[in-house]
Amino acid sequence: MKDLSTLLKAVSLLAVLNISPVFGQSHLSHEPAHESEHEDHNEQAHGGHEEQAEVALSEAQRGLADIHLEVLSPMSLSQQVYAPGEIKVNGYRSYIISPRVSSVVTARHAALGEKVSAGQPLVTLFSEEMIDAQSQLQQTYVEWQRVSKLGQRAVGEKRFIEARTNYNAASRRLQALGLSASTIELIEKNERYPLGEYTLTAQTSGLIMTDDFNQGQRIEPGQPLMLLSDEAHLWVEARLSAQNDLHLAPGDEASVIVGDMSAKAMVTQESHTIDPTSRTRTVRLDLDNTAHRFHSGMFADIYFNGPETTGVLAVPQSALMRDADGDWQIFTETEDGDLSPVTVTLGPKFGEWQAISGVNAGTTYVSRGAFFVASEIAKGGFDPHNH
């Protein structure tokens, strides 16, 4: 009986299980239909996306959107090497105004930032040592004038040579103390000249860059009073990394950029030693600053041209856009005249040009206005007139 009871329970369980597969089959039989419907939906959506992956723009629309087309062709480009730099005074066109003897400033004749010409008075000083030198010049000048009028035969060769030598020595001494030839001539012929006073003049035309002194201040020999420089010609000192093996030669050009300003500068010197602090090597360039746009102390970005590479397929930065996946793309013109995106791979950067691969030479692409084309494709097209 026990076995019969167990058998009946098994039969009842099987009956229930026989019903379950029917429902299971019925459920499963609907899945392919849903999957097929889902696939059809994906295909339709995908197909719709493909249809929207290009856009047709009339000539009027392209003109309004400022869209420019170019033909992709191989170019010869130089990869640019960056270095930070600073604009400095041209040391070869500068002059430091300083006394050669201990003096006191009595008057200033020019101010900071003033443009002066050669020979223009800059500062007047007074010195005790200058009194001795100026009085000696006057004495030797008078003696030399007397002797030279009498002649060598009348005064004798020894006195004649001695008078001439003493006069020349006194004159040269004042030149060594910083006096100009015109000032020395004035001291010689003017017995009422205020001894001890002397005026330093501009040795060259230029701009007064510094004037760190006050009237009445005692100035020691060699202490700078003013720095006079020709700002039309400046130096740019670029600092290249010690690991950079870029070789430059005098005459090579580089781009100097300060904010929105840019200019070309010429390499004049390249240091072959490494700065122990910054671990960089200095490259000096000459900058033509005739327009006076740049000034000493400005920090600049310097771009040197590296070795030239030929056969480069490159586009301007304005031609590149990112797609929905974050990949770079450009927009090319199809045979029908439509604009279609093409994914590209970026290569080296050559200044304003970006090397790319993934497209063939001879392809017509959008060089400017790529953002508008991308918006047209993304939004399904819109009228530039907002109609």
C-alpha positions in Angstrom: 0.0 0.0 0.0 2.8 2.3 0.8 4.4 1.8 -2.6 1.0 2.4 -4.3 0.6 5.7 -2.3 4.0 6.8 -3.4 3.2 5.9 -7.0 0.0 7.9 -7.0 1.8 11.0 -5.6 4.4 10.7 -8.4 1.6 10.5 -11.0 -0.1 13.6 -9.7 3.2 15.5 -9.7 3.8 14.4 -13.3 0.4 15.7 -14.3 1.2 19.0 -12.9 4.6 19.0 -14.6 3.0 18.1 -17.9 0.9 21.3 -17.7 3.8 23.5 -16.9 5.7 22.9 -20.1 2.7 24.1 -22.0 2.8 27.4 -20.3 6.5 27.5 -20.7 6.3 26.9 -24.4 3.6 29.5 -24.7 5.9 32.0 -23.0 8.9 31.1 -24.9 7.1 31.2 -28.2 6.5 34.9 -27.7 10.2 35.7 -27.0 11.3 35.4 -30.6 8.6 37.7 -31.7 9.7 40.3 -29.1 13.4 39.8 -30.1 12.5 40.2 -33.7 10.5 43.3 -33.0 13.4 44.7 -30.9 15.9 43.9 -33.7 13.6 45.6 -36.3 13.4 48.6 -34.0 17.2 48.8 -33.7 17.6 48.4 -37.4 15.1 51.1 -38.1 16.8 53.4 -35.5 20.2 52.5 -36.9 19.0 53.1 -40.4 17.6 56.4 -39.4 20.9 57.4 -37.9 22.8 56.5 -41.0 20.4 58.7 -43.0 21.1 61.6 -40.7 24.9 61.1 -40.7 25.3 63.5 -43.6 23.8 66.9 -44.4 23.1 68.8 -47.6 23.7 72.5 -47.5 23.1 74.9 -50.3 25.7 77.5 -51.4 23.6 80.2 -49.7 23.6 78.2 -46.4 27.4 77.6 -46.7 28.0 81.3 -47.2 25.9 82.4 -44.3 27.5 79.8 -42.0 31.0 80.8 -43.3 31.8 77.2 -44.3 35.1 76.8 -46.2 36.1 73.7 -48.1 39.7 72.7 -48.9 41.3 69.7 -50.7 43.5 67.5 -48.5 47.0 67.4 -50.0 50.4 66.4 -48.7 52.4 69.2 -47.2 56.0 69.8 -45.9 55.7 70.9 -42.3 58.0 71.5 -39.3 57.1 70.3 -35.9 57.2 73.1 -33.3 59.2 72.9 -30.1 58.0 75.0 -27.2 60.1 76.8 -24.6 59.2 79.4 -22.0 61.1 82.7 -22.3 61.5 86.3 -21.1 62.0 89.5 -23.0 65.1 91.4 -21.9 67.0 94.6 -22.7 69.5 94.2 -25.5 72.8 94.3 -23.7 74.7 95.2 -26.9 72.5 98.3 -27.4 72.5 99.5 -23.8 74.6 101.9 -21.8 74.9 102.2 -18.0 75.2 105.8 -16.8 77.4 105.9 -13.7 80.1 108.2 -12.2 83.7 107.2 -12.2 84.5 109.1 -9.0 82.6 109.6 -5.7 80.1 112.3 -6.4 76.9 114.0 -5.2 73.8 114.4 -7.5 73.0 118.1 -7.9 70.5 118.0 -10.8 68.5 115.6 -12.9 67.9 116.4 -16.6 65.9 113.4 -17.8 63.2 111.1 -16.3 62.3 107.4 -16.3 60.8 106.3 -19.6 62.0 109.4 -21.5 63.4 109.0 -25.0 66.8 110.8 -25.3 69.2 111.4 -28.1 73.0 111.0 -28.1 74.8 113.9 -26.3 71.7 114.9 -24.3 72.4 115.9 -20.7 71.1 113.4 -18.2 72.4 114.2 -14.7 74.8 116.8 -13.1 77.1 115.8 -10.2 79.7 117.4 -8.0 83.0 115.8 -6.9 86.0 117.0 -5.0 88.3 114.8 -7.1 86.9 116.4 -10.2 88.0 119.9 -8.9 91.7 118.7 -9.1 91.3 117.1 -12.5 89.5 120.1 -14.0 91.9 122.7 -12.6 94.9 120.7 -13.8 93.4 120.7 -17.3 93.0 124.5 -17.2 96.6 125.0 -16.1 98.1 122.6 -18.6 96.0 124.0 -21.4 97.3 127.6 -20.7 100.9 126.4 -20.6 100.5 124.4 -23.8 98.9 127.4 -25.6 101.9 129.6 -24.6 104.5 127.1 -25.6 102.9 126.1 -28.9 102.8 129.8 -29.9 106.4 130.4 -29.1 107.5 127.2 -30.9 109.8 124.4 -30.2 112.9 126.3 -31.2 112.2 129.2 -28.8 111.3 127.1 -25.7 113.4 124.1 -26.3 112.4 120.6 -27.2 112.2 119.3 -23.6 109.7 122.0 -22.4 107.7 121.8 -25.6 107.2 118.0 -25.3 106.5 118.3 -21.6 103.8 120.9 -22.0 102.1 119.0 -24.7 102.3 115.7 -22.7 100.9 117.3 -19.6 98.0 118.8 -21.5 97.1 115.6 -23.2 97.3 113.6 -20.0 95.0 116.1 -18.2 92.5 116.0 -21.1 92.5 112.2 -21.2 92.1 111.9 -17.5 88.8 113.9 -17.7 87.7 111.6 -20.5 88.4 108.6 -18.3 86.2 110.2 -15.6 83.3 110.3 -18.0 83.4 113.8 -19.4 82.5 114.4 -23.1 84.9 116.1 -25.5 82.6 119.1 -25.7 82.6 119.5 -21.9 86.4 119.2 -21.8 86.7 121.9 -24.4 84.3 124.1 -22.4 86.4 123.7 -19.2 89.6 124.6 -21.2 88.4 127.9 -22.5 86.1 129.0 -19.7 88.1 130.3 -16.7 84.8 130.8 -14.8 83.7 127.2 -15.2 82.3 125.9 -11.8 85.1 123.5 -10.9 83.9 120.2 -9.4 80.7 120.1 -11.4 80.3 117.8 -14.4 77.4 116.5 -16.4 76.9 113.0 -17.7 75.4 112.8 -21.2 73.7 110.1 -23.2 76.3 108.1 -25.2 73.6 106.7 -27.5 70.0 107.4 -28.4 67.5 105.3 -26.5 65.0 105.0 -23.7 65.7 105.5 -20.0 64.9 102.1 -18.5 66.0 102.7 -14.9 66.9 105.8 -12.8 67.3 104.6 -9.2 68.7 107.8 -7.5 67.6 111.0 -5.8 69.0 114.5 -6.0 71.5 115.2 -3.2 72.4 111.5 -3.0 76.0 110.5 -2.7 76.9 108.1 -5.5 80.0 105.8 -5.3 82.1 105.1 -8.4 80.5 102.5 -10.7 77.1 102.8 -9.0 74.4 102.8 -11.8 72.4 106.0 -12.1 70.5 105.2 -15.3 70.2 102.4 -17.8 69.8 103.7 -21.4 68.7 101.2 -24.0 67.5 101.0 -27.5 64.1 99.4 -27.1 63.6 99.0 -30.9 65.9 95.9 -30.6 65.3 93.5 -27.7 66.6 90.2 -26.6 64.4 87.1 -26.0 66.0 84.4 -23.8 64.3 81.1 -24.2 65.0 78.1 -21.9 65.0 74.7 -23.5 64.9 71.5 -21.5 68.3 69.9 -21.0 66.9 66.7 -22.5 65.8 68.5 -25.7 68.3 67.8 -28.5 67.0 70.5 -30.8 69.9 72.0 -32.7 69.7 75.6 -33.6 71.9 77.8 -35.8 72.3 81.6 -35.9 69.6 83.0 -38.2 67.0 80.4 -37.4 63.6 81.9 -36.8 61.2 81.3 -33.9 57.7 82.6 -33.0 57.4 84.8 -29.9 53.9 85.0 -28.4 52.9 87.3 -25.5 49.2 87.2 -24.9 47.5 88.2 -28.1 50.7 89.6 -29.6 53.1 87.6 -31.8 56.3 88.3 -33.7 59.2 86.6 -35.3 62.6 86.6 -33.7 66.0 85.4 -34.9 68.4 83.1 -33.1 71.7 84.7 -32.3 73.3 82.5 -29.6 72.8 79.1 -28.1 74.3 78.2 -24.8 76.2 74.9 -24.5 76.0 74.8 -20.7 73.1 73.7 -18.5 71.8 76.0 -15.7 72.4 74.1 -12.5 69.2 75.5 -10.9 66.6 75.3 -13.7 68.3 72.4 -15.6 67.7 74.3 -18.9 69.9 75.7 -21.6 69.4 79.3 -22.8 68.8 80.3 -26.4 69.1 84.0 -27.1 67.1 85.7 -29.9 67.0 89.2 -31.4 63.5 90.7 -31.6 62.7 93.6 -33.9 60.6 95.9 -31.7 60.3 98.9 -34.0 56.6 99.2 -33.2 57.4 99.2 -29.4 54.8 96.5 -28.7 57.0 94.5 -26.4 58.8 95.6 -23.3 61.6 94.2 -21.1 60.4 91.9 -18.3 57.5 90.4 -20.3 57.2 86.6 -20.2 56.8 84.9 -23.6 56.0 81.6 -25.2 58.7 80.6 -27.8 58.1 78.1 -30.6 61.0 76.8 -32.5 60.7 75.0 -35.8 62.0 71.4 -35.6 63.1 69.2 -38.5 60.9 69.4 -41.6 58.6 66.5 -42.5 57.4 65.9 -46.0 54.2 64.3 -47.3 52.1 65.2 -44.2 48.3 65.1 -44.5 47.2 67.8 -42.1 44.2 70.0 -41.4 43.8 73.2 -39.4 42.5 72.9 -35.8 39.2 74.4 -36.9 38.4 71.4 -39.1 38.4 68.9 -36.1 35.4 68.0 -34.0 34.6 65.2 -31.6 31.8 62.7 -32.2 29.4 61.3 -29.7 31.9 58.6 -28.7 34.7 61.2 -28.2 36.6 60.3 -31.3 38.0 63.0 -33.6 36.3 63.5 -37.0 36.3 65.8 -40.0 33.5 66.5 -42.4 34.2 65.5 -46.0 32.2 66.2 -49.2 30.6 63.2 -50.9 30.1 62.8 -54.6 26.6 64.2 -54.2 27.9 67.3 -52.6 26.7 66.4 -49.1 28.8 66.7 -46.0 29.5 63.6 -44.1 31.6 62.9 -40.9 34.7 60.7 -41.2 36.6 59.5 -38.1 40.3 60.3 -38.1 43.4 59.5 -36.0 45.5 62.4 -34.9 49.3 62.5 -35.5 51.9 65.1 -34.6 51.0 68.7 -34.3 52.7 71.2 -36.6 51.9 74.6 -35.1 48.4 75.5 -36.4 48.2 72.3 -38.4 47.3 68.8 -37.1 48.5 65.7 -38.9 45.7 63.1 -39.4 45.3 59.7 -40.9 42.2 57.8 -42.0 41.4 59.8 -45.1 43.0 59.9 -48.5 44.8 62.7 -50.2 42.5 64.6 -52.6 39.5 64.5 -50.3 37.5 67.7 -50.0 36.9 68.6 -46.4 35.4 71.4 -44.3 38.3 73.5 -43.1 36.2 76.1 -41.4 32.6 76.0 -40.1 32.8 72.4 -38.8 30.8 73.3 -35.7 27.8 74.4 -37.8 27.9 71.2 -39.9 28.1 69.1 -36.7 25.1 70.9 -35.3 23.1 70.4 -38.5 23.7 66.6 -38.3 23.1 66.4 -34.6 19.8 68.3 -34.7 18.5 66.8 -37.9 19.1 70.0 -39.9 18.1 73.6 -39.3 17.7 76.7 -41.3 20.4 79.4 -40.8 17.6 81.9 -41.2 15.9 80.3 -38.1 12.8 79.6 -40.3 
